[in-house]
């Protein structure tokens, strides 16, 4: 069931779309850094500030593909998929779903938000384990947190609108 137009919902949708575009841009930047590093091992990205603050070090780690946890026996070879690909898929799907104002889409946004928060916490732990800071990675964690916040707000508004519509029937 699609809810009617609502200025607060429109504002949240604009924020969700903006956050998804930022997340996509960050994911594409991670791709560019990885690609350039492969082409030129001496490549120094803008996000490489010091020995500790270095996105190329993080992107060169064993955790940069398949989150470092997908087993090598996985028949789809997901262990070879760079994490930024999962990011691009996540932000694209979230962007598309955020354009809908249905109850089902708001639930889907919440589920995606929870998955992204769990992934962000795990990947933040990996940064701690590697003793590195990846500014671009941390920025995506912030975007995911904000997406979750706005997804929750959207869910509450859509749920309230549905309850109101059912009451007036």
TORPA-4810 file (N, C-alpha, C, O; in nm, 3 decimals):
<nodes>
NODE_1_0.084_-0.118_0.000_0.000_0.000_0.000_0.088_0.124_0.000_0.173_0.142_0.088_X
NODE_2_0.068_0.210_-0.098_0.144_0.333_-0.112_0.077_0.442_-0.030_-0.045_0.458_-0.034_X
NODE_3_0.157_0.517_0.045_0.099_0.625_0.126_0.089_0.751_0.042_0.157_0.765_-0.061_X
NODE_4_0.005_0.844_0.086_-0.013_0.969_0.014_0.106_1.061_0.038_0.187_1.038_0.127_X
NODE_5_0.114_1.166_-0.044_0.224_1.261_-0.034_0.227_1.326_0.104_0.123_1.355_0.164_X
NODE_6_0.345_1.346_0.153_0.365_1.401_0.286_0.496_1.481_0.282_0.600_1.425_0.247_X
NODE_7_0.493_1.610_0.319_0.616_1.691_0.312_0.732_1.631_0.395_0.847_1.635_0.351_X
NODE_8_0.701_1.577_0.512_0.807_1.518_0.595_0.866_1.395_0.526_0.987_1.372_0.531_X
NODE_9_0.780_1.317_0.462_0.825_1.198_0.390_0.909_1.237_0.268_1.011_1.174_0.239_X
NODE_10_0.866_1.342_0.199_0.943_1.390_0.084_1.083_1.435_0.126_1.181_1.407_0.057_X
NODE_11_1.091_1.503_0.240_1.220_1.549_0.292_1.311_1.430_0.326_1.430_1.431_0.294_X
NODE_12_1.254_1.330_0.390_1.331_1.209_0.424_1.377_1.138_0.297_1.491_1.093_0.288_X
NODE_13_1.287_1.129_0.198_1.324_1.064_0.072_1.440_1.136_0.005_1.531_1.072_-0.048_X
NODE_14_1.437_1.270_0.006_1.548_1.346_-0.053_1.678_1.317_0.021_1.784_1.303_-0.041_X
NODE_15_1.670_1.309_0.153_1.790_1.279_0.232_1.840_1.138_0.203_1.961_1.116_0.191_X
NODE_16_1.749_1.042_0.192_1.788_0.905_0.161_1.858_0.898_0.025_1.962_0.833_0.011_X
NODE_17_1.800_0.965_-0.074_1.860_0.965_-0.208_1.997_1.031_-0.204_2.093_0.979_-0.263_X
NODE_18_2.008_1.144_-0.136_2.137_1.213_-0.125_2.242_1.125_-0.059_2.355_1.117_-0.106_X
NODE_19_2.204_1.059_0.049_2.297_0.970_0.119_2.340_0.853_0.030_2.456_0.813_0.031_X
NODE_20_2.245_0.799_-0.046_2.279_0.688_-0.137_2.377_0.735_-0.246_2.470_0.662_-0.281_X
NODE_21_2.356_0.855_-0.298_2.447_0.909_-0.400_2.586_0.929_-0.340_2.686_0.899_-0.404_X
NODE_22_2.592_0.980_-0.217_2.721_0.997_-0.149_2.787_0.860_-0.129_2.907_0.844_-0.153_X
NODE_23_2.709_0.762_-0.084_2.761_0.627_-0.065_2.813_0.567_-0.194_2.917_0.501_-0.196_X
NODE_24_2.739_0.588_-0.303_2.784_0.540_-0.434_2.915_0.608_-0.474_3.007_0.542_-0.523_X
NODE_25_2.923_0.739_-0.453_3.045_0.812_-0.488_3.164_0.760_-0.408_3.273_0.743_-0.463_X
NODE_26_3.144_0.735_-0.280_3.252_0.681_-0.196_3.294_0.542_-0.244_3.413_0.511_-0.249_X
NODE_27_3.196_0.459_-0.279_3.226_0.324_-0.328_3.302_0.329_-0.460_3.396_0.251_-0.482_X
NODE_28_3.262_0.419_-0.548_3.332_0.434_-0.676_3.474_0.486_-0.652_3.568_0.443_-0.718_X
NODE_29_3.489_0.578_-0.558_3.623_0.628_-0.525_3.713_0.514_-0.475_3.830_0.506_-0.511_X
NODE_30_3.657_0.427_-0.394_3.734_0.311_-0.346_3.777_0.225_-0.464_3.890_0.175_-0.467_X
NODE_31_3.687_0.207_-0.562_3.723_0.133_-0.683_3.840_0.201_-0.755_3.936_0.135_-0.795_X
NODE_32_3.831_0.333_-0.771_3.935_0.408_-0.842_4.070_0.395_-0.771_4.173_0.374_-0.836_X
NODE_33_4.068_0.406_-0.639_4.192_0.392_-0.562_4.252_0.253_-0.583_4.371_0.239_-0.609_X
NODE_34_4.168_0.151_-0.572_4.216_0.013_-0.590_4.269_-0.011_-0.730_4.373_-0.075_-0.747_X
NODE_35_4.199_0.041_-0.830_4.241_0.025_-0.969_4.375_0.095_-0.993_4.467_0.036_-1.051_X
NODE_36_4.386_0.219_-0.947_4.510_0.293_-0.967_4.628_0.228_-0.895_4.740_0.228_-0.945_X
NODE_37_4.602_0.173_-0.777_4.708_0.107_-0.700_4.756_-0.019_-0.773_4.875_-0.052_-0.771_X
NODE_38_4.661_-0.090_-0.836_4.698_-0.210_-0.913_4.783_-0.173_-1.034_4.880_-0.242_-1.067_X
NODE_39_4.746_-0.063_-1.100_4.818_-0.019_-1.220_4.956_0.037_-1.186_5.052_0.019_-1.262_X
NODE_40_4.964_0.105_-1.071_5.089_0.170_-1.030_5.109_0.149_-0.881_5.051_0.221_-0.800_X
NODE_41_5.191_0.052_-0.842_5.212_0.022_-0.700_5.260_0.142_-0.617_5.246_0.142_-0.495_X
NODE_42_5.317_0.243_-0.683_5.363_0.362_-0.610_5.253_0.468_-0.597_5.275_0.574_-0.540_X
NODE_43_5.133_0.438_-0.649_5.021_0.533_-0.644_4.989_0.570_-0.500_4.982_0.484_-0.411_X
NODE_44_4.970_0.699_-0.477_4.935_0.750_-0.345_4.801_0.822_-0.358_4.791_0.925_-0.425_X
NODE_45_4.700_0.768_-0.293_4.566_0.825_-0.299_4.554_0.946_-0.208_4.635_0.964_-0.116_X
NODE_46_4.454_1.029_-0.233_4.428_1.145_-0.148_4.400_1.104_-0.004_4.426_1.181_0.089_X
NODE_47_4.348_0.984_0.014_4.312_0.937_0.148_4.430_0.871_0.220_4.414_0.821_0.332_X
NODE_48_4.546_0.871_0.158_4.668_0.821_0.223_4.741_0.940_0.285_4.817_1.010_0.218_X
NODE_49_4.716_0.960_0.413_4.769_1.078_0.481_4.894_1.045_0.562_4.986_1.126_0.570_X
NODE_50_4.896_0.927_0.620_5.010_0.887_0.702_5.020_0.735_0.702_4.945_0.666_0.633_X
NODE_51_5.113_0.684_0.780_5.129_0.539_0.792_5.002_0.475_0.849_4.964_0.365_0.808_X
NODE_52_4.939_0.543_0.942_4.818_0.490_1.007_4.692_0.521_0.928_4.602_0.438_0.918_X
NODE_53_4.686_0.640_0.871_4.567_0.683_0.795_4.595_0.657_0.647_4.653_0.740_0.577_X
NODE_54_4.553_0.539_0.601_4.584_0.498_0.464_4.477_0.404_0.410_4.464_0.290_0.454_X
NODE_55_4.400_0.455_0.315_4.297_0.369_0.258_4.357_0.262_0.166_4.302_0.153_0.156_X
NODE_56_4.468_0.292_0.099_4.526_0.190_0.011_4.580_0.071_0.091_4.575_-0.043_0.043_X
NODE_57_4.630_0.096_0.211_4.674_-0.017_0.295_4.555_-0.105_0.332_4.565_-0.228_0.329_X
NODE_58_4.444_-0.042_0.366_4.324_-0.117_0.403_4.270_-0.192_0.281_4.231_-0.308_0.291_X
NODE_59_4.268_-0.124_0.166_4.214_-0.185_0.044_4.305_-0.295_-0.011_4.263_-0.374_-0.095_X
NODE_60_4.427_-0.300_0.037_4.520_-0.406_-0.004_4.519_-0.523_0.094_4.586_-0.623_0.071_X
NODE_61_4.443_-0.510_0.200_4.442_-0.616_0.302_4.356_-0.734_0.258_4.278_-0.725_0.163_X
NODE_62_4.372_-0.845_0.328_4.294_-0.966_0.300_4.144_-0.945_0.325_4.062_-1.024_0.278_X
NODE_63_4.109_-0.840_0.397_3.969_-0.814_0.431_3.898_-0.729_0.326_3.779_-0.701_0.339_X
NODE_64_3.970_-0.688_0.222_3.911_-0.599_0.122_3.825_-0.672_0.019_3.759_-0.609_-0.064_X
NODE_65_3.826_-0.805_0.024_3.743_-0.885_-0.067_3.661_-0.982_0.016_3.712_-1.046_0.107_X
NODE_66_3.535_-0.992_-0.018_3.447_-1.086_0.052_3.443_-1.063_0.201_3.419_-1.156_0.278_X
NODE_67_3.466_-0.939_0.242_3.470_-0.900_0.384_3.576_-0.979_0.462_3.582_-0.972_0.584_X
NODE_68_3.659_-1.055_0.389_3.761_-1.134_0.456_3.706_-1.254_0.529_3.779_-1.322_0.601_X
NODE_69_3.577_-1.282_0.511_3.517_-1.395_0.585_3.450_-1.498_0.495_3.417_-1.608_0.540_X
NODE_70_3.429_-1.465_0.368_3.364_-1.561_0.279_3.464_-1.671_0.247_3.574_-1.643_0.200_X
NODE_71_3.427_-1.796_0.274_3.522_-1.907_0.255_3.563_-1.925_0.110_3.485_-1.902_0.018_X
NODE_72_3.686_-1.966_0.091_3.738_-1.988_-0.045_3.665_-2.101_-0.116_3.674_-2.115_-0.238_X
NODE_73_3.592_-2.182_-0.041_3.516_-2.292_-0.101_3.382_-2.246_-0.158_3.311_-2.326_-0.218_X
NODE_74_3.348_-2.120_-0.140_3.221_-2.066_-0.189_3.216_-2.083_-0.341_3.303_-2.032_-0.412_X
NODE_75_3.114_-2.154_-0.391_3.109_-2.187_-0.533_3.090_-2.064_-0.622_3.123_-2.069_-0.740_X
NODE_76_3.038_-1.956_-0.568_3.019_-1.835_-0.647_3.144_-1.747_-0.651_3.146_-1.643_-0.717_X
NODE_77_3.247_-1.791_-0.580_3.374_-1.717_-0.571_3.353_-1.575_-0.517_3.422_-1.482_-0.558_X
NODE_78_3.259_-1.562_-0.424_3.232_-1.431_-0.363_3.351_-1.380_-0.283_3.361_-1.261_-0.256_X
NODE_79_3.439_-1.471_-0.244_3.559_-1.430_-0.170_3.650_-1.343_-0.256_3.739_-1.275_-0.203_X
NODE_80_3.629_-1.343_-0.387_3.709_-1.261_-0.478_3.646_-1.126_-0.506_3.708_-1.039_-0.566_X
NODE_81_3.522_-1.107_-0.462_3.450_-0.983_-0.492_3.496_-0.873_-0.395_3.483_-0.888_-0.274_X
NODE_82_3.549_-0.763_-0.450_3.591_-0.653_-0.363_3.471_-0.596_-0.286_3.359_-0.593_-0.337_X
NODE_83_3.497_-0.552_-0.165_3.389_-0.500_-0.080_3.317_-0.381_-0.142_3.198_-0.362_-0.118_X
NODE_84_3.388_-0.301_-0.222_3.322_-0.185_-0.283_3.208_-0.227_-0.375_3.112_-0.152_-0.393_X
NODE_85_3.218_-0.346_-0.434_3.110_-0.396_-0.521_2.983_-0.417_-0.437_2.873_-0.382_-0.480_X
NODE_86_3.000_-0.475_-0.318_2.885_-0.490_-0.228_2.829_-0.353_-0.192_2.707_-0.337_-0.180_X
NODE_87_2.917_-0.256_-0.175_2.873_-0.119_-0.144_2.794_-0.058_-0.258_2.689_0.002_-0.236_X
NODE_88_2.843_-0.074_-0.380_2.772_-0.020_-0.496_2.634_-0.085_-0.509_2.535_-0.016_-0.534_X
NODE_89_2.628_-0.216_-0.491_2.499_-0.286_-0.498_2.408_-0.237_-0.387_2.291_-0.207_-0.412_X
NODE_90_2.459_-0.229_-0.265_2.379_-0.185_-0.151_2.322_-0.045_-0.172_2.202_-0.024_-0.156_X
NODE_91_2.407_0.050_-0.209_2.361_0.188_-0.224_2.265_0.203_-0.342_2.173_0.284_-0.336_X
NODE_92_2.286_0.126_-0.449_2.194_0.131_-0.564_2.057_0.075_-0.526_1.955_0.137_-0.555_X
NODE_93_2.055_-0.041_-0.463_1.928_-0.103_-0.421_1.856_-0.013_-0.321_1.735_0.007_-0.330_X
NODE_94_1.931_0.042_-0.226_1.871_0.130_-0.125_1.813_0.255_-0.191_1.705_0.300_-0.154_X
NODE_95_1.884_0.310_-0.288_1.835_0.427_-0.362_1.703_0.396_-0.431_1.609_0.474_-0.421_X
NODE_96_1.697_0.284_-0.499_1.575_0.247_-0.572_1.459_0.225_-0.476_1.349_0.274_-0.498_X
NODE_97_1.484_0.151_-0.369_1.377_0.123_-0.272_1.331_0.250_-0.201_1.214_0.263_-0.168_X
NODE_98_1.423_0.342_-0.178_1.386_0.465_-0.106_1.292_0.554_-0.186_1.232_0.646_-0.130_X
NODE_99_1.279_0.529_-0.316_1.189_0.609_-0.399_1.043_0.570_-0.379_0.953_0.644_-0.419_X
NODE_100_1.019_0.456_-0.317_0.883_0.409_-0.290_0.842_0.448_-0.149_0.925_0.455_-0.059_X
NODE_101_0.714_0.474_-0.131_0.663_0.509_0.001_0.570_0.403_0.058_0.483_0.432_0.140_X
NODE_102_0.588_0.280_0.015_0.502_0.173_0.064_0.555_0.118_0.196_0.670_0.139_0.232_X
NODE_103_0.468_0.047_0.265_0.508_-0.016_0.391_0.617_-0.120_0.364_0.716_-0.127_0.438_X
NODE_104_0.600_-0.199_0.258_0.698_-0.303_0.225_0.835_-0.243_0.196_0.937_-0.296_0.240_X
NODE_105_0.838_-0.132_0.123_0.967_-0.070_0.093_1.031_-0.010_0.218_1.153_-0.012_0.231_X
NODE_106_0.950_0.042_0.309_1.008_0.098_0.432_1.062_-0.014_0.522_1.162_0.006_0.592_X
NODE_107_0.998_-0.130_0.520_1.051_-0.246_0.594_1.181_-0.293_0.529_1.278_-0.324_0.598_X
NODE_108_1.182_-0.298_0.396_1.304_-0.339_0.324_1.419_-0.243_0.355_1.533_-0.287_0.373_X
NODE_109_1.390_-0.114_0.362_1.494_-0.016_0.397_1.549_-0.042_0.537_1.669_-0.032_0.561_X
NODE_110_1.460_-0.076_0.629_1.504_-0.108_0.766_1.595_-0.230_0.767_1.699_-0.231_0.833_X
NODE_111_1.556_-0.333_0.695_1.637_-0.456_0.689_1.774_-0.426_0.628_1.877_-0.468_0.680_X
NODE_112_1.774_-0.352_0.517_1.901_-0.314_0.455_1.985_-0.228_0.549_2.107_-0.243_0.557_X
NODE_113_1.917_-0.140_0.621_1.987_-0.055_0.718_2.053_-0.136_0.828_2.167_-0.109_0.866_X
NODE_114_1.982_-0.234_0.879_2.038_-0.320_0.984_2.159_-0.396_0.931_2.261_-0.407_0.999_X
NODE_115_2.146_-0.450_0.810_2.258_-0.523_0.749_2.378_-0.429_0.732_2.492_-0.468_0.759_X
NODE_116_2.352_-0.306_0.688_2.464_-0.212_0.666_2.529_-0.171_0.798_2.651_-0.153_0.803_X
NODE_117_2.450_-0.156_0.903_2.507_-0.121_1.034_2.594_-0.236_1.085_2.705_-0.214_1.133_X
NODE_118_2.543_-0.358_1.074_2.621_-0.474_1.118_2.751_-0.487_1.038_2.857_-0.515_1.093_X
NODE_119_2.741_-0.466_0.907_2.860_-0.471_0.822_2.959_-0.361_0.859_3.079_-0.384_0.864_X
NODE_120_2.907_-0.242_0.886_2.993_-0.129_0.923_3.065_-0.154_1.055_3.183_-0.124_1.069_X
NODE_121_2.993_-0.210_1.152_3.055_-0.241_1.281_3.165_-0.345_1.261_3.275_-0.331_1.316_X
NODE_122_3.137_-0.447_1.183_3.237_-0.550_1.155_3.360_-0.489_1.087_3.473_-0.515_1.127_X
NODE_123_3.336_-0.409_0.983_3.448_-0.350_0.909_3.525_-0.248_0.993_3.646_-0.233_0.977_X
NODE_124_3.456_-0.179_1.082_3.525_-0.087_1.175_3.616_-0.168_1.268_3.727_-0.125_1.300_X
NODE_125_3.568_-0.284_1.311_3.651_-0.372_1.393_3.775_-0.416_1.315_3.885_-0.426_1.371_X
NODE_126_3.758_-0.443_1.187_3.871_-0.483_1.103_3.974_-0.370_1.096_4.094_-0.394_1.103_X
NODE_127_3.926_-0.245_1.083_4.020_-0.132_1.084_4.099_-0.129_1.214_4.220_-0.107_1.215_X
NODE_128_4.030_-0.153_1.324_4.095_-0.157_1.455_4.199_-0.270_1.458_4.311_-0.251_1.507_X
NODE_129_4.161_-0.384_1.406_4.251_-0.501_1.403_4.374_-0.473_1.317_4.486_-0.513_1.351_X
NODE_130_4.353_-0.403_1.205_4.464_-0.370_1.115_4.547_-0.252_1.167_4.656_-0.224_1.117_X
NODE_131_4.494_-0.185_1.269_4.557_-0.064_1.324_4.574_0.042_1.216_4.678_0.109_1.208_X
NODE_132_4.470_0.057_1.134_4.469_0.155_1.025_4.339_0.234_1.032_4.239_0.190_1.089_X
NODE_133_4.343_0.352_0.973_4.222_0.432_0.957_4.205_0.459_0.809_4.296_0.509_0.742_X
NODE_134_4.089_0.425_0.758_4.054_0.450_0.619_3.944_0.555_0.620_3.830_0.527_0.656_X
NODE_135_3.979_0.677_0.581_3.883_0.787_0.587_3.761_0.759_0.500_3.648_0.787_0.541_X
NODE_136_3.783_0.703_0.383_3.671_0.673_0.293_3.582_0.565_0.353_3.460_0.573_0.346_X
NODE_137_3.644_0.464_0.412_3.567_0.356_0.476_3.483_0.410_0.591_3.364_0.381_0.600_X
NODE_138_3.545_0.489_0.676_3.473_0.546_0.791_3.360_0.636_0.741_3.253_0.640_0.801_X
NODE_139_3.384_0.707_0.632_3.277_0.791_0.574_3.158_0.707_0.530_3.043_0.748_0.547_X
NODE_140_3.185_0.589_0.474_3.073_0.502_0.435_2.998_0.451_0.557_2.876_0.432_0.552_X
NODE_141_3.069_0.429_0.668_3.001_0.385_0.791_2.908_0.494_0.841_2.798_0.467_0.889_X
NODE_142_2.953_0.619_0.831_2.869_0.733_0.872_2.747_0.742_0.782_2.635_0.763_0.830_X
NODE_143_2.767_0.726_0.651_2.655_0.729_0.557_2.556_0.618_0.590_2.435_0.641_0.591_X
NODE_144_2.604_0.498_0.618_2.516_0.386_0.653_2.438_0.414_0.781_2.320_0.380_0.791_X
NODE_145_2.503_0.475_0.878_2.436_0.509_1.004_2.325_0.611_0.978_2.215_0.597_1.031_X
NODE_146_2.354_0.712_0.898_2.253_0.813_0.865_2.139_0.752_0.782_2.023_0.789_0.799_X
NODE_147_2.173_0.659_0.692_2.069_0.590_0.616_1.976_0.513_0.709_1.854_0.516_0.692_X
NODE_148_2.033_0.446_0.806_1.952_0.371_0.902_1.860_0.465_0.979_1.741_0.436_0.997_X
NODE_149_1.914_0.577_1.024_1.836_0.676_1.100_1.717_0.725_1.017_1.604_0.728_1.065_X
NODE_150_1.743_0.764_0.892_1.635_0.816_0.807_1.539_0.706_0.763_1.421_0.731_0.742_X
NODE_151_1.589_0.584_0.748_1.501_0.471_0.716_1.404_0.445_0.830_1.286_0.416_0.807_X
NODE_152_1.453_0.455_0.951_1.367_0.438_1.068_1.262_0.548_1.076_1.145_0.521_1.106_X
NODE_153_1.303_0.671_1.048_1.207_0.783_1.046_1.100_0.760_0.939_0.981_0.782_0.961_X
NODE_154_1.145_0.714_0.821_1.051_0.688_0.712_0.954_0.577_0.751_0.833_0.588_0.726_X
NODE_155_1.005_0.471_0.812_0.920_0.361_0.855_0.812_0.410_0.951_0.696_0.372_0.939_X
NODE_156_0.850_0.494_1.045_0.753_0.547_1.143_0.646_0.631_1.075_0.528_0.619_1.108_X
NODE_157_0.685_0.715_0.981_0.588_0.799_0.911_0.495_0.714_0.825_0.374_0.733_0.828_X
NODE_158_0.552_0.621_0.749_0.470_0.534_0.663_0.374_0.451_0.747_0.257_0.435_0.711_X
NODE_159_0.422_0.398_0.858_0.336_0.319_0.948_0.223_0.404_1.004_0.108_0.360_1.009_X
NODE_160_0.255_0.526_1.047_0.153_0.616_1.102_0.052_0.654_0.994_-0.068_0.659_1.022_X
NODE_161_0.099_0.679_0.873_0.007_0.711_0.762_-0.086_0.594_0.732_-0.205_0.614_0.709_X
NODE_162_-0.031_0.474_0.733_-0.114_0.355_0.708_-0.219_0.338_0.817_-0.335_0.310_0.787_X
NODE_163_-0.179_0.356_0.941_-0.274_0.343_1.053_-0.383_0.447_1.041_-0.500_0.418_1.066_X
NODE_164_-0.345_0.568_1.004_-0.444_0.676_0.988_-0.540_0.645_0.873_-0.660_0.667_0.886_X
NODE_165_-0.487_0.595_0.762_-0.571_0.561_0.647_-0.669_0.449_0.681_-0.784_0.451_0.638_X
NODE_166_-0.623_0.351_0.758_-0.711_0.240_0.795_-0.818_0.285_0.894_-0.929_0.232_0.892_X
NODE_167_-0.786_0.381_0.979_-0.884_0.435_1.074_-0.996_0.509_1.002_-1.112_0.502_1.043_X
NODE_168_-0.960_0.580_0.897_-1.058_0.662_0.826_-1.142_0.583_0.727_-1.231_0.640_0.663_X
NODE_169_-1.116_0.456_0.711_-1.195_0.373_0.618_-1.327_0.336_0.678_-1.406_0.267_0.614_X
</nodes>
